[in-house]
């Protein structure tokens, strides 16, 4: 056993006979690191955990779970409430999230897929990501020709503004949607805009069933868009969109649906390390 492995073992209180390796040779996974990541990923499901309930959830020994949390707290990944002694995610997670966004990993992964998609369908393609009660264009490839839809990278659009938003927010928990959208009528951008939050949530059920959203002039009265979600670790992280003028898109809907759905699946596989 190497010195680094011994330090990791001692830090989390994992007892093992001297000859037992810290690395699982068959899979190449460092068990201690994998357990720490399981602890962090558990916070996707709920905002805080006590040691006992988290140990039960993950099937780990309570003392091991306590040491894992203490180690993560020492680096700012989790934060312990001194009164309740329950743990929440710490600021280091947010720091890394911002660093990942600045690094452009998502954009780098999607750009070749967008170029391929644009070549296949002859229309502009976009990657959008959630941004509070909005979605934001983070990468785009414009179609050729004088008449085309041209997206502005960095532009934000309200959640209910067309297929791009529907493909993202349809996969949000209903409580989060209600908080983001509110209860009153939403802003109307055209005659086709869905402004009733209840009608929007009903439409989202169809998007979840079909795995794709289609809108005709809901945000920009002159365009049709088709969008599909992409996921990382089971959470929606964005939508891939084909968008263009009504007259050209009218005969491409079926093809666009198949293409964005398959491209969303390909990006999800890349983000989850299975592509």
C-alpha positions as CSV (number, residue, x, y, z in Angstrom):
1,X,0.0,0.0,0.0
2,X,1.4,3.4,-0.9
3,X,1.7,6.3,1.5
4,X,-1.0,8.3,-0.1
5,X,-3.5,5.4,0.1
6,X,-2.6,5.0,3.8
7,X,-3.3,8.7,4.5
8,X,-6.7,8.5,2.7
9,X,-7.6,5.3,4.7
10,X,-6.7,6.9,8.0
11,X,-8.4,10.2,7.2
12,X,-11.8,8.5,6.8
13,X,-11.3,5.8,9.4
14,X,-11.5,2.8,7.0
15,X,-10.1,-0.2,8.7
16,X,-8.4,-2.8,6.6
17,X,-5.7,-5.4,7.0
18,X,-2.3,-4.2,6.0
19,X,-2.3,-6.1,2.7
20,X,-5.6,-4.8,1.5
21,X,-5.2,-2.3,-1.3
22,X,-7.1,1.0,-1.2
23,X,-7.6,0.7,-4.9
24,X,-10.1,-1.8,-6.3
25,X,-7.9,-3.2,-9.0
26,X,-10.7,-4.7,-11.0
27,X,-12.4,-1.4,-11.7
28,X,-9.6,1.2,-11.2
29,X,-11.8,3.0,-8.7
30,X,-10.4,4.4,-5.4
31,X,-13.0,3.3,-2.9
32,X,-12.5,6.1,-0.4
33,X,-12.8,8.8,-3.1
34,X,-15.8,7.0,-4.6
35,X,-17.5,7.0,-1.2
36,X,-16.8,10.7,-0.7
37,X,-18.3,11.4,-4.1
38,X,-21.4,9.4,-3.1
39,X,-21.8,11.6,-0.1
40,X,-21.6,14.7,-2.2
41,X,-24.1,13.4,-4.8
42,X,-26.6,12.5,-2.0
43,X,-27.2,16.3,-1.7
44,X,-28.9,16.3,-5.1
45,X,-31.9,14.7,-3.5
46,X,-32.2,16.9,-0.4
47,X,-30.5,20.0,0.9
48,X,-29.3,18.6,4.3
49,X,-28.4,15.3,6.0
50,X,-27.8,14.1,9.4
51,X,-24.9,11.5,9.8
52,X,-27.2,8.6,10.8
53,X,-29.7,9.1,8.0
54,X,-27.0,9.6,5.4
55,X,-25.1,6.5,6.5
56,X,-28.4,4.5,6.2
57,X,-29.1,6.0,2.8
58,X,-25.7,5.1,1.4
59,X,-25.3,1.8,3.2
60,X,-22.2,2.9,5.0
61,X,-21.0,2.6,8.6
62,X,-21.9,5.6,10.7
63,X,-18.4,6.3,11.8
64,X,-17.1,6.1,8.2
65,X,-19.8,8.5,7.1
66,X,-18.9,10.9,9.9
67,X,-15.3,10.9,8.9
68,X,-16.1,11.4,5.3
69,X,-18.3,14.4,6.1
70,X,-15.6,15.8,8.4
71,X,-13.0,15.4,5.6
72,X,-15.3,17.1,3.1
73,X,-16.1,19.9,5.6
74,X,-12.3,20.5,6.1
75,X,-12.1,21.4,2.4
76,X,-15.4,23.4,2.4
77,X,-17.4,20.9,0.3
78,X,-19.9,20.6,3.1
79,X,-20.8,22.7,6.1
80,X,-22.0,21.5,9.5
81,X,-24.7,23.4,11.4
82,X,-23.2,23.8,14.9
83,X,-26.7,23.6,16.5
84,X,-28.5,20.9,14.5
85,X,-25.2,19.0,13.6
86,X,-26.7,18.5,10.1
87,X,-24.7,19.0,6.9
88,X,-25.3,21.1,3.9
89,X,-23.3,21.7,0.7
90,X,-20.5,24.2,1.3
91,X,-19.2,27.1,-0.8
92,X,-16.4,25.1,-2.4
93,X,-19.0,23.3,-4.5
94,X,-20.2,26.7,-5.9
95,X,-16.6,27.8,-6.5
96,X,-16.0,24.6,-8.6
97,X,-19.3,25.1,-10.5
98,X,-18.3,28.6,-11.5
99,X,-14.8,27.4,-12.5
100,X,-16.4,24.6,-14.6
101,X,-18.6,27.2,-16.3
102,X,-15.7,29.5,-17.0
103,X,-13.7,26.5,-18.4
104,X,-16.3,26.0,-21.1
105,X,-16.4,22.2,-20.8
106,X,-20.1,22.0,-21.8
107,X,-19.5,24.3,-24.8
108,X,-16.5,22.4,-25.9
109,X,-18.4,19.1,-25.8
110,X,-21.4,20.5,-27.7
111,X,-19.9,22.6,-30.4
112,X,-19.0,19.7,-32.8
113,X,-22.4,18.2,-32.2
114,X,-24.1,21.5,-33.1
115,X,-22.0,21.9,-36.3
116,X,-23.0,18.3,-37.3
117,X,-26.7,19.1,-36.5
118,X,-26.7,22.3,-38.5
119,X,-25.2,20.4,-41.5
120,X,-27.8,17.7,-41.2
121,X,-30.9,19.9,-41.0
122,X,-29.7,23.2,-42.7
123,X,-30.9,25.4,-39.8
124,X,-29.3,27.2,-36.8
125,X,-28.6,25.1,-33.7
126,X,-28.2,26.3,-30.1
127,X,-27.3,25.0,-26.7
128,X,-29.2,26.7,-23.8
129,X,-28.7,26.3,-20.1
130,X,-31.0,27.2,-17.2
131,X,-30.4,30.6,-15.6
132,X,-32.8,31.1,-12.7
133,X,-36.2,31.8,-14.2
134,X,-34.6,32.1,-17.6
135,X,-32.5,30.1,-20.0
136,X,-29.3,31.4,-21.5
137,X,-27.7,30.8,-24.9
138,X,-24.3,29.3,-24.3
139,X,-23.3,28.1,-27.7
140,X,-24.7,28.5,-31.2
141,X,-24.0,27.5,-34.8
142,X,-25.7,29.6,-37.5
143,X,-27.1,28.2,-40.7
144,X,-25.8,29.4,-44.0
145,X,-27.8,31.7,-46.2
146,X,-29.3,35.2,-46.0
147,X,-32.5,34.1,-44.2
148,X,-31.7,32.4,-40.9
149,X,-32.1,32.6,-37.2
150,X,-29.0,34.0,-35.5
151,X,-28.7,33.5,-31.7
152,X,-26.7,35.8,-29.4
153,X,-24.5,33.9,-27.0
154,X,-25.1,35.1,-23.5
155,X,-28.7,36.2,-24.3
156,X,-31.3,35.2,-21.6
157,X,-34.9,34.4,-22.4
158,X,-37.8,33.8,-19.9
159,X,-38.4,30.1,-19.0
160,X,-41.7,30.0,-20.9
161,X,-40.3,31.6,-24.1
162,X,-40.5,28.7,-26.5
163,X,-39.3,25.1,-27.0
164,X,-35.8,25.7,-25.7
165,X,-37.2,26.6,-22.3
166,X,-39.8,23.9,-22.3
167,X,-37.2,21.2,-22.8
168,X,-35.4,22.4,-19.7
169,X,-38.1,23.4,-17.3
170,X,-40.4,20.4,-18.0
171,X,-37.9,18.4,-16.0
172,X,-37.9,20.7,-12.9
173,X,-39.7,19.6,-9.8
174,X,-43.2,21.2,-9.7
175,X,-42.4,23.1,-6.5
176,X,-39.4,24.7,-8.1
177,X,-41.5,25.6,-11.2
178,X,-44.1,27.3,-9.1
179,X,-41.5,29.3,-7.2
180,X,-39.8,30.4,-10.5
181,X,-42.9,31.1,-12.5
182,X,-45.2,32.5,-9.9
183,X,-49.0,32.2,-10.0
184,X,-50.0,35.2,-12.2
185,X,-50.1,35.5,-16.0
186,X,-46.7,35.3,-17.6
187,X,-45.3,37.9,-20.1
188,X,-46.8,37.5,-23.5
189,X,-44.4,37.8,-26.5
190,X,-46.8,36.8,-29.2
191,X,-50.3,35.4,-29.7
192,X,-48.8,31.9,-29.3
193,X,-47.1,32.4,-26.0
194,X,-48.4,30.2,-23.1
195,X,-49.0,32.7,-20.3
196,X,-51.0,30.5,-17.9
197,X,-48.6,28.7,-15.5
198,X,-51.1,25.8,-15.1
199,X,-51.4,25.4,-18.9
200,X,-47.6,25.5,-19.0
201,X,-47.1,22.7,-16.5
202,X,-49.7,20.6,-18.3
203,X,-47.8,21.0,-21.5
204,X,-44.6,20.1,-19.7
205,X,-46.1,16.6,-19.0
206,X,-46.3,16.0,-22.7
207,X,-42.7,17.2,-23.1
208,X,-41.5,14.7,-20.5
209,X,-43.5,11.9,-22.2
210,X,-42.1,12.7,-25.7
211,X,-38.6,13.8,-24.7
212,X,-38.9,16.8,-27.1
213,X,-40.6,20.2,-27.3
214,X,-41.9,22.0,-30.4
215,X,-43.0,25.7,-30.5
216,X,-44.3,27.8,-33.3
217,X,-43.8,31.5,-32.7
218,X,-44.1,31.5,-28.9
219,X,-41.2,33.9,-28.4
220,X,-40.4,35.1,-31.8
221,X,-43.5,35.1,-34.0
222,X,-41.6,34.3,-37.1
223,X,-39.7,31.2,-36.1
224,X,-40.3,27.5,-35.3
225,X,-38.1,25.7,-32.9
226,X,-37.6,22.1,-31.8
227,X,-35.7,21.3,-28.6
228,X,-34.6,18.3,-26.5
229,X,-33.1,18.1,-23.0
230,X,-29.6,16.9,-22.0
231,X,-28.8,15.5,-18.6
232,X,-25.9,15.0,-16.2
233,X,-26.3,12.7,-13.2
234,X,-30.0,12.6,-13.8
235,X,-30.5,16.3,-13.7
236,X,-31.4,18.5,-16.7
237,X,-28.5,20.8,-17.5
238,X,-29.6,22.3,-20.8
239,X,-31.5,21.9,-24.1
240,X,-30.3,21.5,-27.7
241,X,-32.4,23.5,-30.2
242,X,-33.0,23.5,-34.0
243,X,-34.5,26.8,-34.9
244,X,-35.5,28.5,-38.2
245,X,-38.1,30.4,-40.2
246,X,-41.6,28.9,-40.2
247,X,-41.8,28.3,-43.9
248,X,-38.5,26.3,-44.0
249,X,-39.1,24.4,-40.7
250,X,-42.6,23.3,-41.6
251,X,-41.3,20.4,-43.7
252,X,-38.5,19.5,-41.3
253,X,-40.3,19.0,-38.0
254,X,-40.2,15.2,-37.9
255,X,-36.5,15.2,-39.0
256,X,-35.7,17.9,-36.4
257,X,-37.4,15.9,-33.6
258,X,-35.3,12.8,-34.3
259,X,-32.1,14.8,-34.6
260,X,-32.4,16.9,-31.5
261,X,-33.5,13.9,-29.4
262,X,-30.6,11.8,-30.5
263,X,-28.1,14.7,-30.1
264,X,-29.4,15.3,-26.6
265,X,-28.8,11.7,-25.8
266,X,-25.3,11.9,-27.2
267,X,-24.4,15.0,-25.2
268,X,-25.9,13.4,-22.0
269,X,-23.7,10.3,-22.6
270,X,-20.6,12.5,-23.0
271,X,-21.4,14.5,-19.8
272,X,-21.9,11.2,-17.9
273,X,-18.7,9.6,-19.2
274,X,-20.5,6.9,-21.1
275,X,-20.2,8.4,-24.6
